[in-house]
Amino acid sequence: MISIQSALTFLFTLKFALDFLSPFRDLNFVIFNTFVLLLFISQKYILQSIHKRHALLLGAYLFFCFIWLSSSGNVEHFFKFASLAIIFFVVRASAMHLDCNAIPLLSQRIFLIFIALASANFLISTELADPANREFFNFEHANLLGSYLLTSLPFLYISLLQERALTLRKTIISLLTLLSTSTGAFICSLLAFVNIKKLSLRFIVLNVIFSLIAAVTSYFYLRHFSPEMFAKIFGPLHLLLGGGGSDLVHAARQKLPIQVLGDEYQGSMLWRLYAYIVFIDFIIEQPYWSLFFGNGFLGFLEIWDGIAPHNDFLLILIDFGLLAFLALLYFLVRSFSWCLRRDIFMTPLILIMTLRLLTENNIYSYYILSNFLIISIVFFQAKEKLNKDHESTNHN
C-alpha cells in the first residue's frame, strides 16, 4: 500500500505539472481526478474518515450542483464542481493521517517542486508566448497565473523554516508574481511579509506616512512621464472627485461602453467599479429563486455580453446564489476566527485570499479552484495537528 506521504507528494506533483506544463486542460482534469478516484477507492482510511455529518454535507453540496446544472445546462462545469467533493475527502483524510514530524519536510518538498515547475513555465513562456505583453504559456490571463502562484504561500507557513529562509522563499513568490505582470497578485504577495505579532502603532503610522509619500510621488511622476499608467491608477480618483460619479452610475446602468466616460478613464480599477454597478443592479432586480439559488454555471454570461465582474464574491452571488455566498462568508469568518484562536501569524494568508476574491475571477479556472482546495485542506489540517502536538509537548 502506498504511504500517505508518498501519495500526497505525487498528488501535488501531478497537479502542479499538469497545471504548469500541459495545455490540455480537459485531459488534465481527467488524469488528475482519475488518480484521486483511485486513491479514494484503494485507501481504506479515506472511506473510514467519512462520518454521517460529512455524508449529509456531501449530499447537500451535490443537490446544489444539480440545481446549478438545471439552471444552466452546463454539464462540463457540473462534473468539475462535483469532483471537488471527492478531492476534498481524499486530501482531508490523507492530511489527517500525516505524521507531525513529516509535515514540515513534506511542505518544504512540495513548495520546492512548485517553484521548479513555475520556473519551467516562465522559461517555456519566453519561447512560446510573450510575457512582456502579459501572455504566458498555459494560462489564459496573467492575473490567473498570479493567483495560482499565490496558492503556494500556505506551504511556507507549515514548513517551520527559520525566519531568514522563510523570508527568502516569500521573496521568491513575490518576484514570481511580479514577473507574472499581475499587479494585484504582487501587492497581495507583499502582505505575506507582514508579521501580525510584531505590529505596533509606530509601525502602522510609519507605513501610512510612507504610503502617502509614495502615492504623492507616483501621482506627479506618472502624470508627467507615463500618462497611460497615470490614467490607469489615478483615473478613477479624478473622475469621482471631479463630479463624474453620477455619469459613471448612469452609463453602467444603461450598460453603455465605458468609453463614453472619456479615453482618460479606461483603467482597470475604474472598469471594475463600472462592472460592479452593472452586476449589483442585476442582483437586485433578479427573481427570488435566482437570488437564493443562483443562475447556474456561467450564468453571468447572460448579463453583460459575456463579461465577468472581476469579483468572485459577486460571481458566486450571481451564479450560485445567496446561500452559497453566505457559505463563503462563513468560511472566511471561521478562517479568521481560527487564526485568532490558534495562530494569528497566519492572518495574512486569509487577507490575501480575500483580496484576491474581491478583485479577480478565479473560481471558473478549475486548476486554480482545485489547487486552492487541496492546499487549504492540507494547510488547516497540518496546522491543527502541529498546534495540538505543540500544546501536548508543553503540557507534558
C-alpha positions as CSV (number, residue, x, y, z in Angstrom):
1,M,0.0,0.0,0.0
2,I,1.3,3.4,-1.0
3,S,2.3,5.6,2.0
4,I,0.3,8.7,2.7
5,Q,3.3,10.9,2.4
6,S,4.2,9.5,-1.0
7,A,0.6,9.7,-2.2
8,L,0.3,13.4,-1.3
9,T,3.7,14.2,-2.8
10,F,2.7,12.5,-6.0
11,L,-0.7,14.1,-6.0
12,F,0.7,17.6,-5.7
13,T,3.5,17.0,-8.2
14,L,1.0,15.7,-10.7
15,K,-1.3,18.6,-10.1
16,F,1.4,21.2,-10.5
17,A,3.0,19.5,-13.5
18,L,-0.3,19.4,-15.3
19,D,-1.3,22.9,-14.5
20,F,2.1,24.5,-15.4
21,L,3.2,22.3,-18.3
22,S,0.2,20.6,-20.0
23,P,-2.0,22.8,-22.2
24,F,-4.7,20.1,-22.4
25,R,-7.0,21.3,-19.6
26,D,-9.8,18.8,-20.1
27,L,-7.3,15.9,-20.3
28,N,-5.6,17.3,-17.2
29,F,-8.9,17.2,-15.4
30,V,-9.4,13.5,-16.3
31,I,-5.9,12.5,-15.4
32,F,-5.8,14.2,-12.0
33,N,-9.3,13.1,-11.0
34,T,-8.6,9.5,-12.1
35,F,-5.7,9.4,-9.7
36,V,-7.8,11.0,-6.9
37,L,-10.6,8.4,-7.6
38,L,-8.1,5.6,-7.4
39,L,-6.9,6.8,-4.1
40,F,-10.4,7.1,-2.8
41,I,-11.2,3.5,-3.8
42,S,-7.9,1.9,-2.7
43,Q,-7.1,3.6,0.6
44,K,-9.4,2.3,3.3
45,Y,-8.7,5.1,5.7
46,I,-10.4,7.6,3.4
47,L,-13.8,5.9,3.5
48,Q,-13.4,5.4,7.2
49,S,-12.9,9.1,7.7
50,I,-16.3,10.0,6.2
51,H,-18.8,10.3,9.0
52,K,-22.6,10.8,8.8
53,R,-22.3,14.6,9.1
54,H,-19.9,14.6,6.2
55,A,-22.2,12.4,4.1
56,L,-25.1,14.9,4.7
57,L,-22.9,17.8,3.7
58,L,-21.8,16.0,0.6
59,G,-25.5,15.3,-0.3
60,A,-26.4,18.9,0.2
61,Y,-23.5,20.1,-1.9
62,L,-24.4,17.7,-4.8
63,F,-28.0,18.8,-4.5
64,F,-27.0,22.4,-5.2
65,C,-24.7,21.2,-8.0
66,F,-27.8,19.7,-9.7
67,I,-29.7,22.9,-9.1
68,W,-27.0,24.9,-10.8
69,L,-26.9,22.3,-13.6
70,S,-30.7,22.5,-14.2
71,S,-30.4,26.3,-14.3
72,S,-27.6,26.4,-16.9
73,G,-27.5,23.0,-18.6
74,N,-23.6,23.2,-18.3
75,V,-22.6,19.6,-17.8
76,E,-18.9,20.3,-18.0
77,H,-18.8,22.6,-15.0
78,F,-21.2,20.3,-13.2
79,F,-18.7,17.5,-13.3
80,K,-15.8,19.8,-12.4
81,F,-17.6,21.2,-9.3
82,A,-19.0,17.8,-8.3
83,S,-15.5,16.3,-8.5
84,L,-14.3,18.7,-5.8
85,A,-16.2,16.7,-3.2
86,I,-14.1,13.5,-3.8
87,I,-10.9,15.6,-3.8
88,F,-11.9,17.1,-0.5
89,F,-12.4,13.8,1.2
90,V,-9.2,12.2,-0.2
91,V,-6.9,15.1,0.7
92,R,-8.6,15.7,4.1
93,A,-8.3,12.1,5.1
94,S,-4.7,12.0,3.9
95,A,-3.7,15.2,5.7
96,M,-5.4,13.9,9.0
97,H,-3.1,10.8,8.9
98,L,0.1,12.7,8.3
99,D,2.8,12.3,10.9
100,C,3.7,15.5,12.7
101,N,7.4,15.1,12.1
102,A,6.8,14.6,8.4
103,I,4.5,17.6,7.8
104,P,7.2,20.3,7.7
105,L,9.5,18.3,5.4
106,L,6.6,17.4,3.1
107,S,5.6,21.1,2.9
108,Q,9.2,22.1,2.0
109,R,9.4,19.4,-0.6
110,I,6.1,20.3,-2.2
111,F,7.0,24.0,-2.2
112,L,10.3,23.4,-4.0
113,I,8.5,21.2,-6.6
114,F,6.1,24.1,-7.1
115,I,8.9,26.6,-7.6
116,A,10.7,24.4,-10.0
117,L,7.6,23.8,-12.2
118,A,6.6,27.5,-12.0
119,S,10.1,28.5,-13.2
120,A,9.8,25.9,-16.0
121,N,6.5,27.6,-17.1
122,F,8.2,31.0,-17.2
123,L,11.1,29.6,-19.3
124,I,8.6,28.0,-21.7
125,S,6.6,31.2,-21.9
126,T,9.7,33.1,-23.1
127,E,9.8,30.8,-26.1
128,L,6.1,30.0,-26.8
129,A,4.3,33.1,-25.5
130,D,5.0,36.8,-24.9
131,P,5.5,37.6,-21.1
132,A,6.3,41.3,-21.9
133,N,2.7,41.6,-23.2
134,R,1.2,39.6,-20.3
135,E,0.9,36.4,-22.3
136,F,2.1,33.2,-20.6
137,F,2.1,29.6,-21.7
138,N,-0.8,27.6,-20.3
139,F,-2.5,30.5,-18.5
140,E,-5.4,32.3,-20.2
141,H,-4.5,35.5,-18.4
142,A,-1.6,37.0,-16.4
143,N,-3.9,37.5,-13.4
144,L,-4.8,33.8,-13.3
145,L,-1.1,33.0,-13.2
146,G,-0.7,35.5,-10.4
147,S,-3.5,33.8,-8.4
148,Y,-2.0,30.4,-9.0
149,L,1.4,31.5,-7.7
150,L,-0.2,32.9,-4.5
151,T,-1.7,29.5,-3.7
152,S,1.8,28.2,-2.8
153,L,2.2,30.5,0.2
154,P,0.5,28.2,2.8
155,F,3.3,25.7,2.4
156,L,5.7,28.3,3.9
157,Y,3.6,28.7,7.0
158,I,3.7,25.0,7.8
159,S,7.3,24.2,7.0
160,L,8.8,25.5,10.3
161,L,11.6,27.2,8.5
162,Q,13.9,29.7,10.2
163,E,13.0,33.3,9.7
164,R,15.7,34.0,7.2
165,A,14.8,31.0,5.0
166,L,11.1,31.9,5.3
167,T,11.7,35.4,4.1
168,L,13.8,34.2,1.2
169,R,11.0,31.9,0.0
170,K,8.4,34.6,0.4
171,T,10.7,36.9,-1.7
172,I,10.8,34.2,-4.4
173,I,7.0,34.1,-4.6
174,S,6.8,37.9,-4.7
175,L,9.3,38.0,-7.6
176,L,7.4,35.4,-9.5
177,T,4.1,37.4,-9.1
178,L,6.0,40.5,-10.2
179,L,7.2,38.6,-13.3
180,S,3.6,37.4,-14.0
181,T,2.8,41.1,-14.5
182,S,-0.3,40.8,-12.2
183,T,-0.2,43.9,-10.1
184,G,-2.8,42.7,-7.8
185,A,-1.0,39.4,-7.1
186,F,2.2,41.2,-6.5
187,I,0.6,43.6,-4.0
188,C,-1.1,40.6,-2.2
189,S,2.2,38.8,-2.0
190,L,3.7,41.7,0.0
191,L,1.2,41.0,2.7
192,A,2.9,37.8,3.4
193,F,5.9,39.7,4.8
194,V,3.7,41.3,7.5
195,N,4.2,39.8,10.9
196,I,0.9,40.4,12.8
197,K,2.6,39.5,16.1
198,K,5.0,42.4,15.7
199,L,2.6,45.0,14.6
200,S,2.7,48.3,16.6
201,L,1.2,51.7,16.4
202,R,4.6,53.1,15.4
203,F,4.9,50.5,12.6
204,I,1.4,51.4,11.3
205,V,2.0,55.1,11.4
206,L,5.3,54.9,9.6
207,N,3.8,52.7,6.9
208,V,0.9,55.1,6.4
209,I,3.3,58.0,6.0
210,F,5.5,56.0,3.6
211,S,2.4,55.1,1.6
212,L,1.2,58.7,1.4
213,I,4.7,59.8,0.2
214,A,4.8,57.0,-2.3
215,A,1.3,57.9,-3.6
216,V,2.0,61.6,-4.0
217,T,5.4,60.9,-5.7
218,S,3.8,58.4,-8.0
219,Y,1.0,60.9,-8.8
220,F,3.3,63.6,-10.1
221,Y,5.8,61.3,-11.7
222,L,3.3,59.3,-13.6
223,R,1.3,62.4,-14.6
224,H,4.4,63.8,-16.4
225,F,6.2,60.7,-17.6
226,S,3.6,58.0,-18.0
227,P,0.1,59.4,-18.8
228,E,-1.2,55.9,-19.6
229,M,-0.2,54.4,-16.3
230,F,-1.4,57.6,-14.6
231,A,-4.9,57.2,-16.1
232,K,-5.0,53.5,-15.1
233,I,-4.1,54.2,-11.4
234,F,-5.4,57.7,-10.7
235,G,-8.2,58.0,-13.4
236,P,-10.9,56.7,-11.0
237,L,-10.0,59.2,-8.4
238,H,-10.0,62.1,-10.9
239,L,-13.4,61.1,-12.2
240,L,-15.1,60.7,-8.8
241,L,-13.6,63.8,-7.3
242,G,-14.4,65.8,-10.4
243,G,-18.1,65.0,-10.0
244,G,-18.2,62.2,-12.6
245,G,-19.7,59.6,-10.2
246,S,-23.3,60.2,-11.5
247,D,-22.1,59.8,-15.1
248,L,-20.4,56.5,-14.2
249,V,-23.5,55.2,-12.5
250,H,-25.8,56.3,-15.4
251,A,-23.5,54.7,-18.0
252,A,-23.2,51.5,-16.1
253,R,-27.0,51.1,-15.5
254,Q,-27.6,51.7,-19.2
255,K,-24.8,49.2,-20.0
256,L,-23.1,51.7,-22.3
257,P,-19.5,51.2,-23.3
258,I,-17.1,52.5,-20.7
259,Q,-15.5,54.6,-23.5
260,V,-18.4,57.1,-23.1
261,L,-16.7,58.4,-20.0
262,G,-13.6,59.5,-21.9
263,D,-10.3,58.0,-23.1
264,E,-8.6,59.0,-19.9
265,Y,-10.8,56.8,-17.8
266,Q,-10.1,53.4,-19.2
267,G,-8.0,51.9,-16.3
268,S,-8.7,48.5,-14.8
269,M,-9.7,50.0,-11.4
270,L,-12.4,52.2,-12.9
271,W,-13.5,49.3,-15.2
272,R,-14.0,47.1,-12.1
273,L,-16.1,49.8,-10.4
274,Y,-18.2,50.2,-13.6
275,A,-18.7,46.4,-13.8
276,Y,-19.7,46.1,-10.1
277,I,-22.5,48.6,-10.7
278,V,-23.8,46.6,-13.7
279,F,-23.8,43.3,-11.8
280,I,-25.1,44.6,-8.5
281,D,-28.1,46.1,-10.3
282,F,-28.8,42.8,-11.9
283,I,-28.6,41.0,-8.5
284,I,-31.1,43.4,-7.0
285,E,-33.6,43.1,-9.9
286,Q,-33.5,39.3,-10.4
287,P,-36.3,36.9,-9.2
288,Y,-36.1,35.5,-5.6
289,W,-35.3,32.0,-6.8
290,S,-32.3,33.2,-8.7
291,L,-31.3,35.4,-5.8
292,F,-31.2,32.4,-3.3
293,F,-30.1,29.6,-5.6
294,G,-28.2,31.4,-8.4
295,N,-28.4,31.4,-12.2
296,G,-26.3,28.3,-12.6
297,F,-22.9,27.6,-14.0
298,L,-21.7,30.5,-16.1
299,G,-24.9,32.4,-15.5
300,F,-23.1,35.7,-15.6
301,L,-22.5,35.3,-19.3
302,E,-26.1,36.4,-20.0
303,I,-25.8,39.7,-18.1
304,W,-23.3,41.9,-19.9
305,D,-22.2,40.4,-23.3
306,G,-20.3,37.6,-21.5
307,I,-18.1,40.0,-19.4
308,A,-17.2,38.7,-15.9
309,P,-17.5,41.0,-12.9
310,H,-13.8,40.5,-11.8
311,N,-15.0,39.8,-8.3
312,D,-15.6,36.3,-7.1
313,F,-18.0,37.4,-4.4
314,L,-20.3,38.9,-7.0
315,L,-19.8,36.0,-9.3
316,I,-20.8,33.5,-6.6
317,L,-23.8,35.6,-5.7
318,I,-24.9,35.7,-9.3
319,D,-24.2,32.1,-10.4
320,F,-24.6,30.2,-7.1
321,G,-26.9,32.4,-5.1
322,L,-27.2,34.0,-1.7
323,L,-26.9,30.6,0.1
324,A,-23.5,29.9,-1.5
325,F,-22.4,33.4,-0.9
326,L,-23.2,33.1,2.8
327,A,-21.4,29.8,2.9
328,L,-18.3,31.6,1.6
329,L,-18.6,34.4,4.2
330,Y,-19.0,31.7,6.9
331,F,-15.8,30.0,5.7
332,L,-13.9,33.3,5.7
333,V,-15.2,34.2,9.2
334,R,-14.3,30.8,10.5
335,S,-10.8,31.1,9.0
336,F,-10.2,34.4,10.6
337,S,-11.5,33.1,13.9
338,W,-9.2,30.1,13.6
339,C,-6.2,32.3,13.0
340,L,-7.1,34.5,16.0
341,R,-7.6,31.5,18.3
342,R,-4.9,29.2,17.0
343,D,-2.2,31.2,15.3
344,I,-2.5,34.9,14.5
345,F,0.6,34.7,12.4
346,M,-1.5,33.0,9.7
347,T,-3.8,36.0,9.3
348,P,-2.1,37.5,6.2
349,L,-3.0,34.3,4.2
350,I,-6.7,34.9,4.8
351,L,-6.3,38.6,3.9
352,I,-4.5,37.6,0.7
353,M,-7.2,35.1,-0.3
354,T,-10.0,37.6,0.5
355,L,-8.4,40.4,-1.6
356,R,-7.8,38.0,-4.5
357,L,-11.5,37.0,-4.4
358,L,-12.5,40.7,-4.3
359,T,-10.5,41.7,-7.4
360,E,-10.4,38.7,-9.8
361,N,-12.5,35.8,-11.2
362,N,-10.8,32.6,-10.2
363,I,-13.5,30.1,-9.5
364,Y,-14.2,29.0,-13.1
365,S,-10.5,28.3,-13.6
366,Y,-10.7,24.7,-12.4
367,Y,-7.0,24.4,-12.0
368,I,-6.9,27.3,-9.6
369,L,-10.1,26.3,-7.7
370,S,-8.9,22.7,-7.1
371,N,-5.4,23.8,-6.2
372,F,-6.8,26.3,-3.7
373,L,-8.9,23.5,-2.2
374,I,-6.2,20.8,-1.8
375,I,-3.7,23.3,-0.4
376,S,-6.2,24.8,2.0
377,I,-7.2,21.4,3.3
378,V,-3.6,20.4,3.9
379,F,-2.8,23.7,5.5
380,F,-5.6,23.7,8.1
381,Q,-5.3,20.1,8.9
382,A,-1.5,20.3,9.2
383,K,-1.5,23.4,11.3
384,E,-4.2,22.0,13.6
385,K,-2.1,18.8,14.1
386,L,1.1,20.7,14.7
387,N,-0.6,23.1,17.2
388,K,-2.1,20.2,19.1
389,D,1.3,18.4,19.2
390,H,3.0,21.6,20.4
391,E,0.4,22.0,23.2
392,S,0.8,18.4,24.2
393,T,4.5,18.7,24.4
394,N,4.3,21.9,26.5
395,H,1.7,20.2,28.8
396,N,4.0,17.2,29.4
